[in-house]
Amino acid sequence: RYDADLYQQLCRKTPASDQQYAILLDVRRTFIEHTHFLQPRMCRGAEAPQQSAEPWPSGSPVGEIQLYRVLAAYVCLRPDLGYRQGMSFLAGTLVMHYPDDEEHAFWLFVTLMHKYKWDHLFDPQTDLPPDPSPSPSP
């Protein structure tokens, strides 16, 4: 882990408004049929995210709130990369597996992105290898 208080510090920061909008948009359409993202329920740290520009509606599914915070904190950690579509499903999977430890889900997400270089999958500057499949004959 990084600094023990880093996640909480990142949660108090506010991502750029375009990043907030993109995260909120995707969070609300990520794993929409999974119970953690359907039913409001209380768990540790399930109050509304402080960094949301719009009020988080009361009764929102705790999974959405946790996923928003994980992604917003990551965007504050890596403003150079920002939020990219698809990150919500990766982070959402971690939130589902650690529903009572949102911070652990965040650090696993950071580990995947940094140690295992998954951030390159979301970086528009990364050159992807050419398609190895043969081209159809003319």
N, C-alpha and C positions, 0 to 999 in steps of 0.2 A: 504494500500500500504506500501511497504517498503520505503527505502530511495528514495527520489524523483529523484535522478540522477542515481540510481542503474542500471536501464535498459540501459541507454546510456553508462555507464561504462562497462557493460557486452557486449554490442555490439562492443566495441573497443577491446575486448579480442579475442584471437584466440583459438578455440577448437583444440584438438589433430587432426592430419591429418587424422587418420582413422575415427574419428567422423565426420569431415568435409565431407569426401568422402561418408559416409553412409547417412548423411543428404542430401547432393546434389543429391545423387542417388534417394532417396525416394521423395524429393520435386518435382523432375521432373516427377514423376509418381503418384502424389497425385491430385485427383479431376481434371483430365486432360480434362474433358469436361465442367467444370464450367468456365463461362466467366471471372471471376476474375483471373483464372489461365491460360487463353488463350491469352487474348489481352493485349499488352503493353499499359499502360496509366499512366499518371502522377497523383500522389497523394502525400500527405505529407510524406517525407522521402523515396521516391521510388528510390533513387539512388542506385548504386551497393553496396552490403554489403562490408564493409571494411575488414571483417575477412575472406573473401573467399580466398583460396589459389590460385584458378584459376580466371582469369578475368570473371566477370559476363557479359555475352554478352549483348551489347546494344540492346534494343528492347525486352528484356526478360519480360515476364508477371510480373506485379507488385505483383501479388499474390504469385508467386514463390519467389520473392525477400523478401517479408515480411515474408513468412513462414520460409524461411531459417534463417532470422535474429532472429525470435522468438525461433526457435529450437536451434540455435547456442548459443544464450544468455542463454537459459535454461541449456544447457550442461555446459556452463561456471559457472552457478550458482550451478549446481549439478554434478560436475565431477565424484563423487562417483557412480552415476547412469549412467551417459552418455546418449547417444542417443540409443533408441531401436526402432526397426521396429514397426510401428503402432502409434507412437507418432505424426507422420505427419498428420494423419487423424483427430486426436483430435485437434491439434493446428490449422490445416487447416480450420476446421469448425469455430473456433473462429475468424480466420483471415477473413473468408468470411462474418461473421456477423458484424465485425468491420473493414471494408476495409479502413477507413480513420483514424483509431486509432490503429495502430499496437502495441503500448505499452500497451493499454488496453487489447488487445488480449493476450499479454504475461502475464500480471498480472492475468487474468482469468485462463490461463493455469497453472500458479504457484499455484493459489488457489485450483484448482481441484486436482493437483498433491499432494499438501501438506495438506491442510485442510481436504479434502475428501479422502485422502490416495490413490489416483489413481496411485501414483508412485509405489505402491506395485504390481500393475498389470504388470509393466515393469521391476521389479527387479528380476533377475534370482535367487537370494537368498531366495525369498519368497516362502514358502511352500503353495501350493494351497490346498484347502480342497479336500478330495476324491470325486470322481464322485458319486453322490447320486443315479444314475440310477442302477436298479438291473442288476446283471450279468446274461447273458443267461444261462439257465440250460444246463448241459452237456448231 
